[in-house]
Each structure stands twice: as C-alpha cells, then as structure tokens.
Amino acid sequence: MIPWTPALPLLTERLELRVHHASDVDDMLQFRSDPEVVRYVPWPVSTRADVEQALEKRLNAGRVDAVGDWLILAIVLRETGQVIGEVLLKNSGEDAAELGYALHRSFHGKGLAREAAEAMLDLGIRELGLRRITAELDERNTASAALLERLGFTLARRYPEEFKGEQCWALEYELLVD
Ligand SMILES: CC(C)(COP(=O)(O)OP(=O)(O)OC[C@H]1O[C@@H](n2cnc3c(N)ncnc32)[C@H](O)[C@@H]1OP(=O)(O)O)[C@@H](O)C(=O)NCCC(=O)NCCS
C-alpha cells in the first residue's frame, strides 16, 4: 500500500528514529567512513562529499510514494542526540517490504540495532499493514544474520551474487506476519 506517511518520530527506550536533518552530516561521516561498517552495505567508504550526497536523498525519506522507494530514518541516541546509524524499509509492492540497518561500530553489542529494527518492524506491521518483510545480506555478515534471527526472521534463500566487485553468496531472510 502506498503512500506510506507514518507518524514520526518513533521513540523507544533509548532511541529516537526520525527523518534526517542537514546537520546530521558529521555524525553520519563517523560511521560511513568506517570500512568495517560499510563492508557489507552498498555504500562506499565515504568521504564528506559522499555523505552530503547521501544525506540530500534522506531529507525527504520520511514518507514513501512509490514502490521500490525506501523509508529511511536516522537512529538517534536519546541521551546525547548523536546520530549513530540508520534503519530503512523499502516498499517492495503489495504488502511486502525489505528491512535494512547500519550502526556506528562503537554502539554495536548493546542491543541498539535490535531496538531500532523492532520499532521499524512494529511500524511496518501495525501501521503500514505489511505481511512479508525480507532482508538481504552477505553470507559472511554473521552479526546481521544473528540480529535477523533474534527478530524472528528465517532463512528463505541462498544465491550467488556479485557485490562490490567480488563474487559471493547472499542470503535472503524473511518474516511472515500471520
Ligand atoms: C548488523 C548490525 C546492525 C548488528 O548490530 P548488533 O549491535 O550486533 O545487534 P543488536 O542490537 O541485536 O545487539 C546484539 C548484541 O548486543 C548485546 N546486548 C547488550 N545489551 C543488550 C540489550 N539491552 N538488549 C539486547 N541485546 C543486548 C547482545 O547480547 C548481543 O551481543 P552478542 O552479539 O555478543 O551476542 C551491526 O553489526 C552493523 O551495523 N554492521 C554494519 C552494517 C551492516 O552490515 N548492516 C547490515 C547489512 S545486511
């Protein structure tokens, strides 16, 4: 169903999920320039100019008007106001969507990605009426697979893919809503 015009921001115990602001550039550069964080996501190891370009697309990504477009929210640590990552949901048509996320390395291992993903899934299922949510990842991205399994996703497909100039195996996980 489109358009998606969710009520934002979403608040969780430790996080605020909101539309990006132009002033997010310094915080975003911190994790987008980290080779470990971008290794399995489509972004390059980013320069400030790359981040500014990515940010421009995100300023209006709090609503989705077309199939194939992404709802993209900044993950903000409520305690400090720092943007520590982003969580995304692509409209895949009908009542399906694809989930994505990335977090600054200093904030891994604290359950924060899970907290952000759960809020996004709750929005998708309760407010947007999603019945099938997928996630695609490089088979070597074990942290992401573990997160998906904690969220209740199951492995649906394994397929060969070329990613960042390298032949690899990709996995598709899915979450079906009863
Ligand atoms: C994928 C990614 C988001 C996972 O982040 P994460 O921090 O491991 O995920 P979670 O938020 O679920 O945190 C889980 C860990 O926090 C721990 N934790 C600590 N406090 C917690 C709490 N209050 N609640 C839940 N878990 C908690 C868990 O025990 C778990 O630790 P473990 O991994 O040692 O078992 C992160 O690795 C990342 O940003 N990677 C780079 C970008 C990327 O690859 N994105 C995905 C592309 S497909």
The ligand as an ORCA input file, in Angstrom:
! r2SCAN-3c Opt
* xyz 0 1
  C      24.321     -5.704     11.745
  C      24.476     -4.817     12.986
  C      23.455     -3.686     12.916
  C      24.234     -5.675     14.248
  O      24.436     -4.876     15.401
  P      24.486     -5.545     16.880
  O      24.847     -4.481     17.806
  O      25.308     -6.786     16.833
  O      22.964     -6.025     17.062
  P      21.993     -5.964     18.326
  O      21.449     -4.600     18.514
  O      20.979     -7.052     18.156
  O      22.940     -6.267     19.567
  C      23.112     -7.609     19.942
  C      24.223     -7.754     20.940
  O      24.031     -6.789     21.996
  C      24.043     -7.488     23.269
  N      23.233     -6.678     24.196
  C      23.788     -5.907     25.186
  N      22.806     -5.238     25.812
  C      21.623     -5.579     25.228
  C      20.269     -5.200     25.447
  N      19.926     -4.294     26.391
  N      19.297     -5.743     24.657
  C      19.616     -6.636     23.703
  N      20.906     -7.039     23.445
  C      21.900     -6.514     24.202
  C      23.528     -8.855     22.909
  O      23.898     -9.788     23.894
  C      24.229     -9.103     21.605
  O      25.593     -9.405     21.834
  P      26.345    -10.570     21.023
  O      26.334    -10.135     19.573
  O      27.697    -10.597     21.646
  O      25.534    -11.803     21.237
  C      25.902     -4.204     13.071
  O      26.849     -5.243     13.091
  C      26.236     -3.249     11.931
  O      25.855     -2.070     11.926
  N      27.005     -3.749     10.913
  C      27.439     -2.901      9.815
  C      26.304     -2.575      8.836
  C      25.670     -3.824      8.265
  O      26.356     -4.778      7.917
  N      24.320     -3.787      8.124
  C      23.537     -4.921      7.643
  C      23.598     -5.098      6.205
  S      22.688     -6.560      5.730
*
